[in-house]
Every structure is written in structure tokens, then in C-alpha cells.
Amino acid sequence: MARVLEYICMEFFLETKDLSVGYGRNPLIKNINISVRKGEILTVIGPNGAGKSTILKSISKQLKKMSGEVFVEEEEIEKIKEFNLAKKLAFVSTNKINQDMMSCEEVVCLGRYPHTGRFGHLSAKDKEKAEMALKLVDAIDIRYNDYMKVSDGQKQKVRIAMAICQEPDIIILDEPTSFLDIRHKIEVLEILKNMARNGTSVIMSLHELELVRLISDKVLCVDEKSIVRYAGCEEVFQGDFIDELYHVKSGSFHSEISTVFMKKNTESPKVFVVAGNGTGISVFYKLSKKGIAFAAGILQENDIDAYFAKQMTEYVVSCPPFESASQRETEQALKILSQCKKVIVTVKTFGTANKENENIVHEAERLGIEVEYV
């Protein structure tokens, strides 16, 4: 039994035990208990000011912890010499590195110094590692550029390359996708995912919730200066938890599709949208942005258009999946239609299952309501 327990303990690369972090004498967050395995990705989320950066700085020894313990490979982090810790752990901050008169490649090479010995001489192998890191983050084309003169997004990629060049067992990143466009956000996360596959543990904070569930094994949720949930994505991204975590008062975040919706329309509709099979989503967005109240129907309840419409307006007529609309549902749609001044049709053809929608369009034309096909 003792050997089994020893094995279980050893499989965690980084652990915290009743960790308290903060500034001055008053702890900001208490009782932080996390366990990160090799190759595991842990993401910290929560509203601004909740203490995400403070946690990351404390577990990476950038900030002195207030109480509790941080273990790296079962060794207390406080007892690990800085030089040895730098071989195991890399920290990428949002703070800008001020490196005057240095090229991007030279900044990346700073990550090699834990491996260069006491004189800090860079070997051909070290320079090769730096080149590989620059290629990984798609920054090889700026390798000779003045670091201080490249864009914020490029600086961020160089900082990540510097950490990769360090070849750590664990990499801790504070908002690594800040300043990056969507293409480079995805590329950076792909890099981190590949590092995890090769055994590197990754701990980071992210604001983009739609990206969190794409990459994370575990999620640490911080709010009101406390840990409110530490679990897998399935448990975190369910129900109204994200709305509660971020104190969303108007609108909502829908975990199933990782999409934010503004406040739902409750006014009487002016436009009736006949949609289906995802064809109506762009129209729903356009009408919402213009502040035009709309209704949608008749949609089958498992249609993605029905899902989006129900988040954006109170006026949605739907029927059970794989069934035609009933007389009651048809009458409900026609009643709403009679209040509208325009009908927008996004479907190209009408089949047996949506025959009633074709009748709704014909009724609109009979009533003299404008019909637009898009």
C-alpha cells in the first residue's frame, strides 16, 4: 500500500497545499489546493481583480506566498535553488520585458542561460534551440528585429519562445493570448497543447472562455477572492455557472456553444424570420445589433437556429424534433406574423417537415407584408 501511495504522489509534478497568496499582511486568496500532472493543462479563469495573476506569480515563486506550501516534484519550491528551479519551471508574464539594444533572437536566447553553465556561453546547440522556439511561435521572420520596436503581439510571441527555449518541465503563463489576433491565439494554444503532449505541464490564465474548453484538462475558477470551483471542463461549462462566476446581469454566456449573448429582446416583433438549419443565425445577429425586435419560427427544437433565436428573443415558435408543426404551433406563428411588418426568409426550399413555413410565407404575401429572401 505504501508503494502505491508513493506512486500516486509522484505522478503530480506541481502541487499546492493550503496555499494562501496576496500582498502585504492580508491574504487575498486562501486554501488553494491544486495538483497538476505531467502533460496536464490547468487554466485559471475568473473576473478581473479576482486574483488569477497573484496565484500564478505565487506558485512560480515570482511573488512570496503568505502561507501553505508549493511542491515541485515533491520538493518544497522554497528549498529549490533558483538555478535548478529555472531548469524545471518557466514563467511568462504579461509585463513587458525592457531589453534595449537586443534583437528578438537574443531575447529568446535568455531562456537558455539555465543550461549554459556559470559563464553563460551560448553553444551552437543553444542557438539551435532558440531558432526552433522562434519557428514554433511563428516569429522566425523577426529574429533580427529590435525587440523594443516590434508590436505587442510579436513581443508576446517572443516571450513565449523564450520560455519554450528554456525547456521547462512546467510552464506558467499569465494571459498568453493577450495582444494576439485569433489566428495567433490558436497557434499559441496549439504550441502549448503540443508541449503538454510531450510531457510539459501547463498552467495559465485565460480570458477567452471559448478557448478554455478547447485546451484545458482542469479549470480553476476564482471569484470574490476565493476558489469557487476546481474541476474538469464538463463540470465548469454547464448550466449557469459561468454567468454566476462573472456576475453576468444582462445577457448570458452559453456554455454549450461558448457564445456570449446580449440582453434578450422582449419587445413585440417587427420582423418574422423563417429560417432553419443554421441559415438564420447571421440574420438574427444583424437584427439584434440594429435593435430591431424579431420573431423566428417555425423551428424544430433541435435546430441550431432555434437555439440561437431563443437566446436573442422571447418570440420563437418551435416544434418537436423531426416533426411537422402542429395546428397550435402554426396558429401561434400566424398570430405573431400578423403583428410584423416584414418577413425574412433564409431557407432556399421547403420540404415536408417545414411545409407550414411555406404557408406562413404565402399568408404574409396575402396580407401585404413585405417578404425578403436572403
N, C-alpha and C positions, 0 to 999 in steps of 0.2 A: 504493500500500500504506500509506503514512504517513497518508493521509487516512482510509482505512478504520479503521486503529488508533485514530486520534483520535476517530472517531465511536463506536467500541466503548467507549472510555474514558468519553466524555461521557454515555453512557446511564446510568451509575451516579450516583445522587445522593449516596450516602454510601458510603465505603469505609474499611476499616482495613487497614493493612499491618504485619504482625508486631507487633501491639499487645500490650503487657503491662500488666496492671492489678493493683491491690492497695493495701495501706495500709502506711505506714512504708517500710522499705527492702526488704522481701521481696515479690516479685511473687506474687499469688495465682493468676493465670492468665496463661500466656504464649502467644505466637504465635496471636493472634486475627486471622483474615483473613476478612472478610465484604465483600460487595458488594451494595448494595441499590439497585434501580432505582426510578425514579419510579412510584408507584402499586403498589409491591410491598409485601407484608406479611411481615415476618420475625418469628417468635415464638421466644423463648428459653425452653427448658424444662430441668428437672433437679431433683434433690433439694434440700431445704433446706440452705443453707450452701454450696452449690456455687459461688456467685459470680455469679449472674444479675444481681442488683441492682448489683453492682460494675461489671459490664460496661456496663450501661445508663447508670450515672452517669458512667462514664469517656468513653463516646462522645458524651455530651451536654454534656461539659465541666463537669458538676456535681462531678466528682472528678478530680484531676490524674492523668493517665496516667503510668505509670512509664517506658515506652519504646515505640517504634514510632510510627506515625502514624495520624491520623484525618483523612480528607478529606471536605469538603462541597463538592460541585460542583468537584472537583479542587483546591480550596484547602485548605491545612492549617488545621484548626479553630483552632489556637493563634494563627494570624495574622488571624483574623476578629474584628473588634471586637464587643464584647458586644451593642451596639445593633443591628448588622447581623445578627448570629447569631440574635437574638431574632425577627427577621423570617422566618428560614428554619427555625428549629428550636424546638419546644416540648417541654418535659419535664413529665410528670405523675408525681409521686411518690406512694408510699403514706404518706409522712409527712403529718400533719395540718397544715393552714395555720392559724395562730392569728391570726385577724382579728377582734379585738374591735370591737364597735360598727359592724359593717359588714353590710349586707344581702347575700344571695346574689347579687343582681344586681350589686352594687358589686364583689364579689369577681371575678365573671366579667369585669367591665369592666377589671380589672387586665391582662387579656390584650391589651387594645387599646393599651397605652402604647407599644409599639414603633412604632406607626403615628401617634401623636398629636403628634409634634414635641417640641421642647425644653421647652415649658411644660406638656405633659401634659393639654391641654384636650380633653375628650371632645366630639366633634361629634354631630349628630343621626345621622349615618351610623354612628359608633362605637356609639352606644346601640342602633341598629337591629341591628348585628352581634351585640351581646350578647344581645338579645332572641331572635334567630334561634338562637343557640347554646343558650340555655336551652330553647327549644322542641325542638331536636334531641335533647336528653338527657331530655326529658320532665320538666323541672324548672321550667317557667314558673309553676306554681302556688305555688312557694315563693320567687319572685323577691324579695319584700319581707321575707321572714323573716330573722331574725337568723341569720347563718351559723353562729355558735357553738352555736346551740340546735337545729339540725336534726339528723337522725340521721346516723350514719356513712355509710350508703348514699347519703343525699342529699348529704352533703359530697363524696363521691367523684364524683357526677354533676356537681356544681358545678365541681370541679377540672377535669374533662374538658371542660366547657363553656368554662372559662377558656382552655384550650389551643386549642379549636376557634376561639374568638373571636380568638385570636392570628393565625389564618390562616397556619399554617406550611406549608412545603414538606415537612417531615418532622416526625412526632410520635412521641415516645418515651414509653412508658408502663410503669411498674413495677406489675404486677399490677392492671390497671384494673378487673377484675371483683371485687376484694376487697370484702367487705361487702354485695354485691348479691345479691338473690334471683334465681332462674333467669330470671324474666321480664326483669328489668333487665340481667342478664348478656347475654342475647341481644340486647336493644335496643342496648346499648353496642357490641357487636361488629358489629351491623348498621350503626351510625353509622360505625365505623372502616372497614368494608368499603366504604361509600358514599364516604367520604373518599378511599380508595385508588382507587376507580373514577374519581374526579375528579382524580387525579394526585398525591395526597399519599402519601408513603412512610410506612409504619407499622412501628415496631419496638417490641415489647412482650414482657413475660414473663407467662406464664400457668401456673396450677397445674391447671386443669381440662382434662385431656387430651382429653376428648370434644369440647371446643370448639376445640382447637388445629387439628384436621384440617378443621374446618368453614370456617376463615377463612384459614389460612396458605398462602403460596406457598412459603416456605422455613422450615426449623426448625433452630435452633442448639441442640445438645444439650450440656449442661455437666455434668461429674461429676468428682469427685476432683481438683478444681482444674485441669481441663483441658477442651479441646474434644474431644468424642469422636465427634461426627458433625455435619455441616452439609450438609443435603440437603433434597429435597422430601418431602412427607408420605408419598408412596408408599414411599420407602426407609426413612423413620423408623418408620412404623407397619406393620412387617411382622415376622413371626417373634416371637422372644422378646426383641427389642431393648429394649423399654420395661421389661420385668421386670428386665433386666440393668442398665439405666440407673438405675432406682430401687431396686435391690438387694432386689427382692421375694423374700422367703424362704417365706412362707406365702400361698397363694392365687396369683392371677395377674391380669394385665391383658390382655384380648384385643383386639388392635388392630382386627380386622375389624369389631367392633361397638362399640368404645370402651367396654367394660364391665369393671368390676372384679369378680372372683370371690374369695370367701373360700376357705379350705382345702377341698379336695375330700374328700367323705365316702368312707371306706374300710371302714366297719363293715357287717356283714350287715344288709340292709334289713329294715325292719319294715312298710313301705308300698310297694305296687306301683302306679305311676301309669300309667294307659292314656291317652295324650294324642296330640297331633298338630296340625300347622298353627298352632303358637303358643299353643294353648289351655292348655298345661301349665306355661308359664313362671311364672305367679303362684303356682301350687301348689308348684312346685319351691322358690321363694323362701321361702314360708311354712314348709315342712317344714325347710328348711335353718336358718332363723332359730330354730326351736324345737329344733334339734338332733336331729331325727327322721331316721334313716337311711332312704333310699328308693331304689327302682329305677324305671326307666322303660322302656317298650317296648310293642309292637314298633314302632320308629320308622324311617321311611325316612331314610337318611343325609343327604339334602339338606333335611330338615325343620328349621326353626329350633328346635323343641323338642329335637331330637336334639343340636343344637349346645350349647344351654344345659345340658341334662342331663349331657352328657359333661364339662362343666367343674365340675359340682357333685357328681357321684357316679361311683364306679367301676362301678356296676351299671346299664349301659344295653345293651339288646338292639336292634340295628338291622339293617336290610336295605338292599340297593342301591336307589338312587332309582328310582321309578316301577315297582317290582316288588313282588309279594306276598312275604310271609315264606316262607322255605324250611322244610322239616321240621326241620332242625337248629336254626334260629333259634327256631322255635316250641317245641321241646323245651327249649332254653336258657331261654326266658321262663317256661315252666311249672315248671322246676326252681327258679328264683328265686322264683316265685309261692308255691310250697309252703312257703317259709320265712317268708312275710309274714303279718301279722295283719289287714291291711286292704288294699282296693283302692280307689283313687280314679279315677273315670272323668271326663275333662274333655271328651271329644268327644260330640257330640249324636247322630250317626248313624254307622253302619258301612257302608262301601261294599265293592266287590270287592277293592280294594287292601289294605284293613285288616280283611278278614273274619276273619283269625286272631285279631285283638284281641277281636272279639266272642266267639270261642270261649274265649279266656282268661278273660273276664268270667264266662261260663257255668260254666267249670271252678271259678272261685273260689266261685261260689254253691253248686256241688255239694259243694265241700269245707267249706262252712260258714264261709268267710272273709267278713267284713263288706265290703259293696260300697257305696260312696258316689258318687253322681252330683253333680257340681258344674257 
